[in-house]
Amino acid sequence: MRHRTLLVVAALAVGAALATTAAAAPPIAVSPVVDVSRDQLSQNETPIAINPVNTANMITGANDWNYNDGCAVNATRDGGKTWTPTLPNGFVPGVTSFTNDPDVAGTGAYDAGGDPTIAFSPDGKIAYFVCQAFDFTSPFDIALLLNRSTDGGVTWQTGGLVQVSTFNGNGTTTGSNGKFPDHENLYVDPVNGTLYLAWAEFSGNTHSPVYVASSRDQGDTWTLNKVTSGNVRNNQDQRVVTDAAGNAYLVFDNGVQGGKGTVLYASKSTDRGLHWSTPVQFASLTNPVCVFPPYCFNIAGGQFRAGGTYPAPAFDRARNRLDVLISDIRGPYAQMFLYTLRPDLTLESTTTLPGGAGGDRFMGELSAAPNGRLDASFWDRSYSGNRLVDLTYATSSDGGQTWRQTNVTPLATGYDPSQWGVPSGNAQGFRPFIGDYNGIASTNAFAAMTWTGVAPPQPLNLEIDFATATP
């Protein structure tokens, strides 16, 4: 009892310190946390997209361990107060050959799906959802499939999905042949409507090139580019954003022939994804957070899998700058850092986000509102003596020079991710895995966030949690 009391006192002290950082600024209003999925099995990796025409309409998704074994999808039309249910039919159709009813076949052809990513068209009439689909048996077929909704994410195509990751040659979309597209991320230009889908192709231990596919016809057809070559190898965690003129910017990390995210690269396209510049290095990290046991785990506590360190970009259209949020261990704990790049990809500044003196902060997400406000979210263990993960929201109205921040999850209510996870056949019956990314999206009025929360029964009930922050 005494130990928990000390943790609460420490958490309140951290919260007071953060509030003091920007005492003159108005308080950040955080909505009550909403459990989106409301089921009893695991969901993780939780993107979010806001309809640009009707901001009360939002869509989230997740890896789904219910019987459909694909990509979960939930939509709201009332600003996140209520969501379409996970059960029985809250999954993207056309991906797996299962539904959540064992007696009803799915309309897809694959064994499983995952790595969801979501975006809206500029006019809000089309919602796009890409799900990675794959088989568990030889030849281990795998594809990146695009589904579309025309009613704000309530219903989706049941068939005829577009396969984006199409390569020339026999069997080259087959995992057993070394072609494994992974960690895809979808972005839609908010003005011209161009779709960008970026992914890493894991093809053995010596190379993982970054690909970007772009579409100008709402996803019907795609132009594919391999952006990395030569000595730029062992890449992943790739994402694209665009500026007001429609120029596209790609960022990714690079393991320097076998490390983990040691350096960061950026590339630019001035023709809507038809061609990309030679990637340039803009940062070298000290000790990236790597939480991928048994291969690596370099923070304190029980081991679990999560996103760790990866570059999260946003383009500040008010200041014409590319901002990239990253976690790095520079001292006793992992902290959050913001890199700001000019349009020519030269580095302008690096800023350390304040706070976090008592614990690790990692797995950050970043978005920019149309008015230039930057919004970030990240796992934060500083509220609990570096034991539990809570979600922190941080915001900057001056291009990242100063920040205000607050906890999103109520203080002292975080959880130990080593004690929660997804179904597994191992001895403990679960694999500690809280997802490789969370979600954040911004309007001029608010930021919407989704992340992997928990609810009884333990240890398998990972949930999609949602909240908004009004700066």
C-alpha positions as CSV (number, residue, x, y, z in Angstrom):
1,M,0.0,0.0,0.0
2,R,2.8,2.4,0.9
3,H,4.5,1.7,-2.4
4,R,1.4,2.6,-4.4
5,T,0.9,5.8,-2.4
6,L,4.5,6.9,-3.2
7,L,3.8,6.3,-6.9
8,V,0.7,8.4,-6.8
9,V,2.5,11.2,-5.0
10,A,5.3,11.0,-7.6
11,A,2.8,11.1,-10.4
12,L,1.1,14.1,-9.0
13,A,4.5,15.8,-8.6
14,V,5.4,15.1,-12.3
15,G,2.0,16.5,-13.4
16,A,2.5,19.6,-11.3
17,A,6.0,20.1,-12.8
18,L,4.6,19.8,-16.4
19,A,1.9,22.3,-15.6
20,T,4.4,24.7,-14.2
21,T,6.4,24.6,-17.5
22,A,3.6,26.6,-19.2
23,A,1.9,28.2,-16.2
24,A,0.6,31.2,-18.2
25,A,-1.0,29.1,-20.9
26,P,-4.6,27.8,-20.6
27,P,-5.0,24.3,-19.4
28,I,-5.3,21.4,-21.9
29,A,-8.7,19.8,-21.8
30,V,-8.6,16.1,-22.2
31,S,-11.9,14.2,-22.8
32,P,-12.8,11.1,-20.8
33,V,-11.1,7.9,-22.2
34,V,-13.5,5.8,-24.3
35,D,-13.1,2.1,-24.8
36,V,-13.7,1.7,-28.5
37,S,-13.5,-2.0,-29.0
38,R,-15.5,-3.2,-25.9
39,D,-14.8,-6.9,-26.3
40,Q,-12.7,-9.5,-24.5
41,L,-9.9,-10.3,-26.9
42,S,-6.8,-8.5,-28.2
43,Q,-6.6,-5.4,-30.4
44,N,-3.4,-3.4,-30.9
45,E,-1.8,-1.0,-33.5
46,T,-4.5,1.7,-33.6
47,P,-4.4,4.3,-36.4
48,I,-7.0,7.1,-36.5
49,A,-8.3,9.3,-39.3
50,I,-10.6,12.4,-39.1
51,N,-13.0,13.3,-41.8
52,P,-11.8,16.7,-43.0
53,V,-15.4,17.9,-43.9
54,N,-17.1,16.5,-40.8
55,T,-14.7,16.2,-37.9
56,A,-17.2,14.4,-35.7
57,N,-16.7,11.4,-38.1
58,M,-13.6,9.5,-37.3
59,I,-12.3,6.0,-38.0
60,T,-9.9,3.8,-36.1
61,G,-8.6,0.2,-36.7
62,A,-6.4,-2.4,-35.2
63,N,-4.9,-5.9,-35.5
64,D,-7.8,-8.1,-34.4
65,W,-7.4,-11.4,-32.6
66,N,-11.1,-12.2,-32.8
67,Y,-12.1,-15.1,-35.0
68,N,-11.8,-13.1,-38.2
69,D,-8.1,-12.7,-37.5
70,G,-7.8,-9.6,-39.7
71,C,-8.0,-5.8,-39.3
72,A,-10.6,-4.4,-36.9
73,V,-12.4,-1.2,-37.9
74,N,-14.6,1.2,-35.8
75,A,-16.2,4.4,-36.8
76,T,-17.9,7.3,-35.0
77,R,-20.2,10.1,-36.1
78,D,-20.5,11.9,-32.8
79,G,-16.9,12.9,-32.1
80,G,-15.9,9.7,-30.4
81,K,-18.6,9.3,-27.8
82,T,-19.9,6.2,-29.4
83,W,-18.4,3.8,-32.0
84,T,-19.6,1.0,-34.3
85,P,-19.1,-2.2,-32.4
86,T,-16.2,-4.6,-32.7
87,L,-18.5,-7.6,-32.4
88,P,-19.9,-9.2,-34.4
89,N,-18.9,-7.5,-37.6
90,G,-16.3,-4.8,-36.7
91,F,-13.6,-5.9,-39.2
92,V,-12.5,-5.0,-42.7
93,P,-14.1,-7.5,-45.1
94,G,-12.4,-8.9,-48.2
95,V,-9.1,-9.7,-46.3
96,T,-9.4,-13.0,-44.5
97,S,-11.5,-16.1,-45.3
98,F,-13.1,-15.9,-41.8
99,T,-15.7,-13.8,-40.0
100,N,-16.4,-13.7,-36.3
101,D,-18.9,-16.5,-36.8
102,P,-17.1,-19.9,-37.3
103,D,-20.0,-21.0,-39.4
104,V,-19.9,-18.1,-41.8
105,A,-17.0,-17.8,-44.3
106,G,-15.2,-14.5,-44.9
107,T,-15.1,-12.8,-48.3
108,G,-11.3,-12.6,-48.4
109,A,-8.7,-15.3,-49.4
110,Y,-6.0,-15.0,-46.7
111,D,-5.4,-16.6,-43.3
112,A,-4.8,-13.3,-41.4
113,G,-4.4,-9.6,-41.7
114,G,-2.8,-6.7,-39.8
115,D,-0.8,-3.5,-39.8
116,P,-3.9,-1.3,-40.4
117,T,-3.6,2.2,-41.8
118,I,-6.4,4.7,-42.6
119,A,-7.0,8.0,-44.3
120,F,-9.8,10.2,-45.8
121,S,-10.1,11.8,-49.2
122,P,-9.9,15.7,-49.1
123,D,-13.7,15.9,-49.6
124,G,-14.4,13.4,-46.9
125,K,-16.5,11.2,-49.3
126,I,-14.0,8.2,-49.4
127,A,-12.3,6.5,-46.5
128,Y,-9.3,4.4,-47.4
129,F,-8.1,1.4,-45.3
130,V,-5.0,-0.7,-46.1
131,C,-4.6,-4.0,-44.4
132,Q,-1.7,-6.4,-44.8
133,A,-3.0,-9.9,-45.6
134,F,-1.0,-13.1,-45.4
135,D,-1.1,-16.9,-45.2
136,F,0.5,-19.1,-42.5
137,T,1.4,-21.9,-44.9
138,S,3.7,-22.3,-47.9
139,P,4.1,-20.4,-50.1
140,F,3.2,-17.8,-47.5
141,D,1.4,-15.4,-49.8
142,I,1.2,-11.8,-48.6
143,A,-0.3,-8.6,-50.0
144,L,-1.2,-5.1,-49.1
145,L,-4.9,-4.7,-49.8
146,L,-6.9,-1.4,-50.1
147,N,-10.5,-1.2,-49.1
148,R,-12.8,1.8,-49.4
149,S,-15.8,3.2,-47.7
150,T,-18.2,5.8,-48.9
151,D,-20.3,6.2,-45.7
152,G,-17.7,7.4,-43.2
153,G,-16.3,3.9,-42.3
154,V,-19.6,2.2,-41.4
155,T,-19.6,-0.2,-44.3
156,W,-16.8,-1.3,-46.6
157,Q,-16.3,-3.2,-49.8
158,T,-16.8,-7.0,-49.4
159,G,-14.7,-7.8,-52.4
160,G,-12.7,-6.4,-55.3
161,L,-10.0,-4.9,-53.0
162,V,-7.0,-3.4,-54.8
163,Q,-3.7,-5.2,-54.2
164,V,-1.1,-2.4,-54.0
165,S,2.0,-4.4,-53.4
166,T,2.1,-6.0,-56.9
167,F,5.6,-6.9,-58.2
168,N,6.6,-8.2,-61.6
169,G,7.9,-11.8,-61.7
170,N,6.7,-15.2,-60.6
171,G,5.9,-15.4,-56.9
172,T,7.5,-12.1,-55.9
173,T,4.6,-11.3,-53.6
174,T,5.3,-14.5,-51.7
175,G,6.9,-14.4,-48.3
176,S,8.8,-17.6,-48.8
177,N,10.7,-16.0,-51.7
178,G,11.9,-13.2,-49.5
179,K,9.3,-10.5,-50.5
180,F,7.5,-9.4,-47.3
181,P,6.0,-5.9,-47.4
182,D,5.6,-4.7,-43.8
183,H,4.8,-1.7,-41.6
184,E,2.8,0.0,-44.4
185,N,1.6,3.5,-43.8
186,L,-1.0,5.4,-45.8
187,Y,-1.2,9.2,-46.3
188,V,-3.5,11.2,-48.5
189,D,-2.6,14.7,-49.6
190,P,-5.3,17.0,-48.1
191,V,-5.4,19.2,-51.2
192,N,-4.8,17.2,-54.4
193,G,-6.0,13.9,-53.0
194,T,-2.9,11.8,-54.0
195,L,-2.6,8.6,-52.1
196,Y,0.8,7.5,-50.8
197,L,1.5,4.0,-49.4
198,A,5.0,3.4,-48.0
199,W,6.4,0.1,-46.8
200,A,9.6,-1.8,-46.1
201,E,10.2,-5.0,-48.0
202,F,11.9,-7.4,-45.7
203,S,14.0,-9.6,-48.0
204,G,16.4,-11.5,-45.7
205,N,19.0,-10.2,-43.3
206,T,21.0,-8.0,-45.7
207,H,18.4,-5.6,-47.1
208,S,15.0,-4.1,-46.5
209,P,14.3,-1.5,-49.2
210,V,11.7,1.2,-48.8
211,Y,8.9,1.3,-51.4
212,V,6.4,4.1,-52.0
213,A,3.3,3.6,-54.2
214,S,1.3,6.6,-55.2
215,S,-2.2,6.9,-56.8
216,R,-4.0,9.8,-58.4
217,D,-7.3,8.0,-59.1
218,Q,-8.5,7.2,-55.6
219,G,-6.5,4.0,-55.3
220,D,-7.6,2.2,-58.5
221,T,-4.1,2.2,-60.0
222,W,-0.7,2.8,-58.4
223,T,2.8,3.9,-59.4
224,L,5.5,2.0,-57.5
225,N,9.0,3.3,-56.6
226,K,11.9,1.7,-54.8
227,V,13.3,4.7,-53.0
228,T,16.4,3.1,-51.3
229,S,19.4,1.5,-53.0
230,G,23.1,1.0,-52.6
231,N,24.4,1.4,-49.1
232,V,21.1,2.7,-47.7
233,R,20.1,-0.7,-46.4
234,N,18.3,-2.3,-43.4
235,N,15.5,0.3,-43.5
236,Q,12.0,0.4,-41.9
237,D,9.4,2.6,-40.2
238,Q,8.7,4.7,-43.4
239,R,6.1,7.4,-43.6
240,V,5.1,10.1,-46.1
241,V,3.6,13.6,-45.5
242,T,3.1,16.5,-48.0
243,D,3.4,20.3,-48.0
244,A,1.0,22.9,-49.2
245,A,2.4,22.8,-52.7
246,G,1.9,19.0,-53.0
247,N,5.6,18.1,-52.5
248,A,5.9,14.8,-50.7
249,Y,8.4,14.0,-48.0
250,L,9.4,10.4,-46.9
251,V,11.2,9.7,-43.7
252,F,12.5,6.3,-42.4
253,D,15.1,4.8,-40.1
254,N,18.1,2.8,-41.0
255,G,19.9,0.1,-39.0
256,V,23.4,0.6,-40.5
257,Q,23.8,-2.9,-41.7
258,G,22.2,-4.7,-38.8
259,G,21.6,-2.2,-36.0
260,K,18.2,-0.8,-35.0
261,G,17.2,2.6,-36.2
262,T,20.6,4.1,-35.7
263,V,20.3,6.9,-38.3
264,L,17.3,8.8,-39.9
265,Y,16.8,9.5,-43.6
266,A,14.6,11.8,-45.6
267,S,13.7,11.9,-49.3
268,K,11.5,14.3,-51.4
269,S,9.2,14.0,-54.4
270,T,8.2,17.1,-56.4
271,D,5.9,15.2,-58.8
272,R,3.4,13.5,-56.6
273,G,5.4,10.3,-56.0
274,L,6.6,9.6,-59.6
275,H,10.3,10.2,-58.6
276,W,12.1,10.5,-55.3
277,S,15.4,12.2,-54.4
278,T,18.4,10.3,-53.1
279,P,17.8,9.8,-49.4
280,V,19.8,12.1,-47.1
281,Q,20.7,11.4,-43.5
282,F,19.5,14.1,-41.1
283,A,20.1,12.5,-37.7
284,S,22.2,9.9,-35.9
285,L,20.7,8.5,-32.7
286,T,22.5,7.6,-29.5
287,N,20.6,4.5,-28.3
288,P,17.3,3.9,-30.0
289,V,14.6,2.2,-27.9
290,C,14.4,-1.4,-29.1
291,V,11.6,-3.5,-27.5
292,F,11.5,-6.6,-29.7
293,P,12.3,-9.6,-27.5
294,P,14.1,-11.9,-27.7
295,Y,16.1,-10.0,-30.2
296,C,16.4,-6.8,-28.2
297,F,15.0,-5.1,-25.1
298,N,17.0,-2.1,-23.8
299,I,14.7,-0.4,-21.2
300,A,14.0,-1.5,-17.6
301,G,11.3,-3.9,-16.4
302,G,9.6,-7.0,-17.7
303,Q,10.0,-7.5,-21.4
304,F,7.3,-6.8,-24.0
305,R,7.1,-5.9,-27.7
306,A,6.2,-2.4,-28.8
307,G,7.2,0.3,-31.3
308,G,10.1,1.7,-29.4
309,T,11.9,4.2,-31.6
310,Y,10.6,5.2,-35.1
311,P,10.4,8.5,-36.9
312,A,6.9,10.1,-36.9
313,P,6.7,13.0,-39.4
314,A,4.3,15.9,-39.8
315,F,4.5,18.9,-42.1
316,D,3.9,22.3,-40.5
317,R,2.3,24.2,-43.4
318,A,2.2,27.4,-41.5
319,R,6.0,27.5,-41.2
320,N,6.8,25.4,-44.2
321,R,8.8,22.9,-42.2
322,L,9.0,19.1,-41.9
323,D,9.0,18.0,-38.3
324,V,10.0,14.5,-37.1
325,L,9.4,13.1,-33.6
326,I,11.7,10.4,-32.3
327,S,12.6,8.6,-29.1
328,D,16.2,8.1,-28.1
329,I,18.0,7.1,-24.9
330,R,20.4,9.9,-24.1
331,G,21.0,9.5,-20.4
332,P,19.2,7.2,-17.9
333,Y,15.9,7.2,-19.7
334,A,14.5,7.4,-23.2
335,Q,13.2,10.9,-24.1
336,M,11.3,12.5,-27.0
337,F,13.1,14.7,-29.5
338,L,11.8,16.8,-32.4
339,Y,13.9,17.4,-35.5
340,T,12.9,20.2,-37.8
341,L,13.9,20.1,-41.5
342,R,13.7,22.8,-44.1
343,P,12.1,21.9,-47.5
344,D,15.5,21.2,-48.9
345,L,15.9,18.5,-46.2
346,T,18.6,20.4,-44.3
347,L,18.4,20.3,-40.5
348,E,17.1,23.5,-38.9
349,S,16.9,22.6,-35.3
350,T,16.6,19.8,-32.7
351,T,14.4,20.2,-29.6
352,T,14.0,18.0,-26.5
353,L,10.5,17.8,-25.2
354,P,10.4,18.7,-21.6
355,G,9.5,16.4,-18.7
356,G,10.1,12.7,-18.4
357,A,12.8,12.9,-15.8
358,G,11.6,9.8,-14.0
359,G,11.0,7.3,-16.7
360,D,11.2,6.2,-20.3
361,R,9.2,7.9,-23.1
362,F,8.9,6.1,-26.4
363,M,6.7,5.1,-29.4
364,G,5.8,8.7,-30.3
365,E,3.2,9.9,-32.8
366,L,3.1,13.4,-34.4
367,S,0.5,15.4,-36.3
368,A,0.1,19.0,-37.5
369,A,-3.1,20.9,-37.5
370,P,-3.8,23.1,-40.6
371,N,-3.0,26.2,-38.5
372,G,0.5,24.8,-37.7
373,R,-0.1,23.6,-34.2
374,L,2.0,20.4,-33.5
375,D,0.4,17.6,-31.5
376,A,2.3,14.6,-30.1
377,S,1.5,11.5,-28.1
378,F,3.8,8.9,-26.6
379,W,4.1,6.2,-24.0
380,D,5.4,7.7,-20.8
381,R,6.6,5.7,-17.8
382,S,7.6,8.8,-15.7
383,Y,4.3,8.9,-13.8
384,S,5.0,5.5,-12.2
385,G,8.6,5.3,-11.4
386,N,9.4,3.7,-14.8
387,R,7.0,0.7,-14.2
388,L,3.8,1.4,-16.2
389,V,2.9,2.8,-19.5
390,D,0.6,5.9,-19.6
391,L,-0.1,8.1,-22.6
392,T,1.1,11.7,-22.6
393,Y,-0.2,14.4,-25.0
394,A,2.1,17.3,-25.9
395,T,1.4,20.3,-28.0
396,S,3.3,23.3,-29.4
397,S,2.0,26.4,-31.1
398,D,5.4,27.9,-32.0
399,G,6.9,25.2,-34.3
400,G,8.2,23.0,-31.5
401,Q,10.3,25.5,-29.6
402,T,8.1,25.2,-26.5
403,W,5.6,22.6,-25.4
404,R,2.7,22.1,-23.1
405,Q,1.8,18.6,-22.1
406,T,-0.5,16.5,-19.9
407,N,-1.3,12.9,-19.2
408,V,-4.2,11.5,-21.3
409,T,-4.7,8.3,-19.2
410,P,-5.7,9.2,-15.7
411,L,-2.7,9.4,-13.3
412,A,-1.6,6.1,-11.7
413,T,-3.9,4.0,-14.0
414,G,-1.3,2.8,-16.5
415,Y,-0.4,-0.8,-17.0
416,D,2.6,-3.1,-17.1
417,P,2.8,-4.2,-20.8
418,S,4.8,-7.3,-19.8
419,Q,1.7,-8.6,-18.1
420,W,-0.7,-8.1,-21.1
421,G,-0.7,-9.3,-24.6
422,V,-2.1,-11.4,-27.5
423,P,-3.0,-15.0,-27.7
424,S,0.0,-17.4,-27.9
425,G,0.7,-21.1,-27.6
426,N,3.5,-20.5,-25.2
427,A,3.6,-21.6,-21.6
428,Q,2.0,-18.4,-20.2
429,G,-0.7,-18.4,-22.9
430,F,0.0,-14.9,-24.2
431,R,2.7,-12.9,-25.9
432,P,3.4,-9.4,-24.4
433,F,2.8,-7.2,-27.5
434,I,1.0,-3.8,-27.2
435,G,1.4,-2.9,-30.9
436,D,4.1,-1.2,-32.9
437,Y,2.3,2.2,-33.2
438,N,-0.6,4.3,-31.8
439,G,-2.6,7.0,-33.6
440,I,-3.0,10.8,-33.6
441,A,-4.7,13.2,-35.9
442,S,-5.3,17.0,-35.6
443,T,-7.8,19.7,-36.5
444,N,-7.5,23.3,-35.6
445,A,-9.8,22.7,-32.6
446,F,-8.5,19.4,-31.2
447,A,-6.3,16.4,-31.4
448,A,-7.7,12.9,-31.5
449,M,-5.7,10.0,-30.1
450,T,-6.0,6.2,-30.1
451,W,-3.8,3.7,-28.3
452,T,-3.7,0.2,-26.9
453,G,-5.4,0.2,-23.5
454,V,-6.5,-2.7,-21.3
455,A,-9.6,-4.0,-19.6
456,P,-10.6,-7.2,-17.8
457,P,-10.1,-10.0,-18.2
458,Q,-6.4,-10.0,-18.0
459,P,-4.1,-10.8,-19.9
460,L,-5.7,-10.9,-23.3
461,N,-8.1,-8.0,-23.4
462,L,-6.1,-5.3,-25.1
463,E,-8.5,-2.6,-26.2
464,I,-8.6,0.4,-28.6
465,D,-8.8,3.4,-26.3
466,F,-9.7,6.9,-27.6
467,A,-9.6,10.5,-26.2
468,T,-9.4,14.0,-27.5
469,A,-7.2,16.9,-26.3
470,T,-8.3,20.5,-26.7
471,P,-5.2,22.8,-26.3
